[in-house]
């Protein structure tokens, strides 16, 4: 299963973003988690989210990038769910834990306002904290998909195709890693 964590604070206004989600929402084995619908009050069901993530082979974060930052609810989610003592580090008994070890971790985002966010050097520094989180958890960091601002249906359609291609590659990579029955 692939867990798609979608975090857009104004999803009901994001018509072009919705086109992208519609293009992948029926992807086989994909669980779409619209965080702002599930947790509008920011009270995250940590136990439920951890259970869902543990059953996933891949975790995809999909969000709009504004001033180099993910939306506040996604940051809250990462702080609560990917917590030291569960996702990485040591538990209360002093034992090493990596509950998400071996899972693929992929970011799909797009610039909302600034064109400098598409600069590869800027992107490298912008994604560093999330890359470090993935590596600390023992996850497999996948090259992020940074899309241009979704300005019209043509751009959104092209972005949706890139998203589908990325999901296909992620699915194939995880299928190759799955144990096969003999």
Secondary structure, DSSP 8 states (H G I E B T S, - for coil): -EEEEEE-TTGGG-HHHHHHHHHHTT-TTEEEEEHHHH-TTS---HHHHHHHHHT-SEEEEEEEEBTTB--HHHHHHHHHHS-BTTTBSB-TTS-B--TTTT-EEEEEEEESS-GGGGSHHHHHHHTHHHHHHHHHTT-EE---EEE----SHHHHHHHHHHHHHHHHHHHHHHHHHS----
